[in-house]
Amino acid sequence: MNILFLFVHAVQDLLSLEVAITFGLVLFALSWVRPRRMVSLPQTGRRTATLTWAGVAGSLLVVVVATAVSAIAVSTSDVSGYDGWWRRPAPLFAATLAVGAAAAALRRIPLPAPGERSIVPRRPWCAFASGTLLWISGITATLLALTALWQIAIARTAPEDGPFFGNVPDYTDLPIYMSFNSGYGYLSGAGWPNHLATLVALALACTVFFAVLHTDANRPVFARSTASSVRSERELTARLFTFILLGGLITTLGAVWMHTGSSGQALVGLDEQWVSDNQSYPRILVAGGYDAIARPMNLLGYALQAGGVAFLLRLAVDTARAALATRRSRLATPEHEISTTGPRR
């Protein structure tokens, strides 16, 4: 019976909405209302195999990491008040690792000899990236950075005797507390111990993203290559890398907003009125400093975390579909007619 109880409890934890994969699978299923592929791959070359592995394995790596860390958060309690400092940015770090590994594999592709290279001007890092995707990624990254900085700015230390409300962890003299109702008490969950790692992961992701796109945009090309074929394969590469990092950004933003919204929802009852010998209810409920936005932020966090996972699952499937379509096209086309083209639908 104990084993059965533990098994049922584990299943309940796994199916909790806080676990990224639970709601993510629902949104993934709904995404097939629009079956059109979101990515395509170059028709030939080692770049195709590298991008296939990046799109499938890289996306699934982020999904597995997001699911694992969210399941840990559900199954364990926050004893220190900052236990989740590494869990929330983990999906973004995994996405950065996937893009960095794919870029390293692309660098192993042999370059043309100096006499066989086409002479082209230096290009900016965003030369082949989608402007729309860059705007979306930039807005998401800005929201993540502003949230982390805001939570660090409102944090403070607290006296050991409190009073403390909400989730009350073991006391620490680190600045993880925020003022509850203008100094009436303290709530935990803020401060640099909780959010500094998120800023570090975001800075690392931006650095890797800029470096990868800049390096690929200025990679030497064969003189016999056409401008259209080079542009097409570089655009497809930039699109896939942006999608992977965007999925990690959205998932991490969702986890941060879930945590931040949950931390700000504490209510304290005052002036209790007894209705029986052993039952009472508070006449006055006092909310925290940002209670008005805490609940919407928490709910949006659920949606964003699940949306990021659903997006990455769809990216993995669509990359596999694109690889199969590219292989069929290559087999059906004579070798001398194969050329790199734009997105195939």
N, C-alpha and C positions, 0 to 999 in steps of 0.2 A: 504493500500500500504506500509506503514511503517513496519507493521508486516511482510509482504511478503519479503520486502527488508532485514530485519534483519534475517529472516529464510534462505534466499538464501546466505547471507553473512556468517551465521553460518555453513551452509553446505560446502561452499567453504573453510572455515577455517579447518573444520574437514577432508576434503579430501586433504588438503595440504600435500605435500611430507614430510614436517617437522614433521607432526603428525606420530608417530611411527607405528600406526596400518595400515596406508594407504598402504605403500610399503611393510609392513610386511605381509599383507594378500596375496599380489601377490607372495612373496617368499614362503609363507606357501603353497599356491596352487601348486607351482612348485616343492615343496619338495616331492609331491606324485608320482613323477617320480620313486622314490625309496620307495615303500610302506612297506618295511620291518621295523618292530618295532625296536626302539633304546633302549628300556628298557624292562625288565621282572620283575616279582615279586615273592617272596617266595610263596610256595604252601599253607602253613598253618600258623596259629598263628595270634596274634594281630599285629605283625610287618607288615603283609600284608595290613591290613586296614590303618595303619598309613602311610605307604609309598604311598598308593593309594591317600589318602587325600593330602599328601605333593606334589605328582607329578601333580595332577590335580588342586587343589585349590591354591597351592603355585605358580605354573607356571602362572596360570591365574591372580593371585594377581600382579605379576611383570608386566604382560602385561597391566593390567588396570592402574597401577601406571605410567608406561612409556607412555601410551597413554594420560592419564590425564595431566601429567606435560608438555609433548610436545605440547598438544593443548593449554595449558595456555601460553606457550612461543610464539605460533603463534598469539594468540588473544590479547596479551598485548605487550606494548613496554617496553624496558629496561630503566626505568627512572633514576635509581641510577648508572647504569654501572655495578652492580653486583646483579641484581634481581634474576638471575638464579642460585645463589650459592647453593640452596637446591634442585633445580629441576633436575640438571644433575646427582647427585649421588643417587637420589631417587630410581631408579630401583634396584641398587645394595643393597641399604638398605632394600628394600622389599624382595629381594632374601635371604639376611642374616636373616631377620625376619622369613621367611618361613622355612628355614633350622633349625634355632634355635628352633622354635615351634615344628617341627617334632621331633627333638632330645629330647626335653623335654617330648614329648608324649612317645617316646621309653623308657625313663627312668622310666616311670610309670608302665611298664610291670614288673610283679613280678619276682624277681631273685630266682634262686634255693637256697635251704637251704645250709648252709656251708658243711654239710655232703654229699650233692648231687652234689657238684660242681666238674667239671673236673679240674685237675691240669695242667695248661698250662703256658709257659713262658710269660713274658711281651712282648707285640708286639709294634713296632713303629706305629705312627699315620697313616702312609701310607701303612700299611701291606696289606690292602684289596682294596686299590684304584688303578685305572688303571694308569700306568705310562704315557701312551700317553695323557690321559685327564689331568693329573697333569702338564705335560709339556705345553699343550695348555693353561691351566688356568694360569700357571706361566708366560708365555709370554704375555698373555693379561693383567694380573695384572701389569707386568713390564712396558708395553707400557703406561698404564693408569697413573702409578706413575711418569714415566719420563715426560710425557706430563704436568701433574700438576706441578711438580717441575720446569720444564723449564719455564712455564708461570709465576710462582712465582718469579723465578730468574731474568727474564727480566723486571719485573714491577718496576715502580718508581712513585713518586709523580710528579705533574705538577703544574706550576704557573697558577693562576686563569685566566690570559689573554691568555693562550694557546700558539700557535694556536692548535685547535683540529680538527681532521678529522674523516671520517667514521661515525659511530653511536655516536652522541655527547650527553651524558647524563647530568644530573645536576652535577655541579662541586662538587668535594669532595677532601679533602686533604688525603684520603686514597691512598695507592699505587696500583691503578687499571689501570694505564696508561703504555704504552710501547712507546718507542721512534719511531717516524716515519722518516725514511730516515736520520738516523744519526743526530737527533736533530732538523730536520726541523719542526717537530710538534709532536703531541701526538695522539695515538689511545687508546681507552678504551677497557676493556674486560679481562685484565690480573690480576695478583696479588693474594695474599692470600685471599682477600675477595671473589674472584670468585672460587678458587680452593682448599682452605684448607678443606672444607667440603668433597670434593671428596677423599682427602687423609685420612681423618678420617673414612669415610665409607669403604675405601679399607682396612685400618688397622683393623677395626672391623670385616669385612668379613673374613679376613685371620685368625684372632684370633678365631672366632666362628668355622670356617672350621676345623682348627687344633684340637680344643678342642672336637668337635663333633666326628671326625673320630678317635681320640685317645681314647675317652671314649667308643665308640662302638667296637673298635678293642679289647679292654681289658675287655669287659663286661663278667661276669662269665657265663659259659654254664653248662648245665646238663651233668653229667658223662655219661649218656646213649646216648647222642647226638653223631652222627658220625662227624668226622673231615670234610668230604666233605659237609655235610649239613650246618654246621656252616660257613665254608668258603663261600659257595654259597650265603647264606642270607646276610652275611656281605659285600660281594662284590657287590651284587645288591643294598644294602643300600648306600654304598659309591658311586656307579656309579650314582644313582639318585640324591643324594645331590650335587655331583660335577656338574652334568648337570644343576641343578637349579642355583647354584652360577655362573657357566660359562655363562648362559643366562643373568643374571644380570650384569656380568662384560662386556660382549660384548655390551649390550644395553647402559650401562653407558659410555663405551669408545666411542661409536658412538656419543652420545650426546656431550661429551667433544670435540671430533674432529670437529663436526659440528660447535660448538661455536668458537673454536680456529681458524679453517679455515676461518670462516666468519669474525672474528675480523681482520685477517691479509690480507684481500683482498682489502683494501682501495686504490684507485687511485686518485691522485690530478693532475688536469690539469694546466699547466703553459703556458705562452706566447700565450694568446688567439688571434686568427685571426678572424676578423669580415668578414663575407661573405654577410651580408645584414645589414639593419638598426637595426634589432632586433635579429639577430642570429649570433653566433660565435662558434668556436670550438677550443680546445686547440691544439697547435702544439706539446707540450711535456706532456707526462703522467709520473708522478713520483709514484713509487710503494713503499710499506712498506718494512720492514726489512726481513720478510720471505715470501714475496709474491710468490716466486717460488714454495713453497710447500703448500701454503695456500689453493689454489684451489683444488689440489688433496686431501688434508687432509679433506676439507669440503665435497667433494664427497664421500670419503671413510666413513666419518661419517654418511652420509645418509644410505649407504649400511650396515654398521655395526649395526646401530640402528634398521633398518628394519630386518636385519638378526637375531639379538638377539630376537626380538619379534616373528619372524617366528619360530625360534628354540624352544622357550618356548611354542608357540601354538602347535607345533608338539609334544613336550614332554607331554603336557597335554592330547592330544588325544591318544598318544601311551601308556601312563600310564592307561588310561581308557580301551584301547584295551587289555592291559596286564591283568588288573583286570578281565575283562570278560573271557579271555582265561583261567586264573587261576581258576575261578569259574566253568567253563565248565569242566576243567580237574578234579577238585575235585569231581564234581558230577558224572563224568564218572568212577572214580577210587574208588575201595573199600577202606574204611577208613584205614584198616591195611596195605594197599599198598602205602598210601600217604607218600611222602618224599619230602624234599626240593631239588630241582634240579637246574641246571644252566639255562641260558637264553633259552626260548622256542621261536621258529621262526614260 
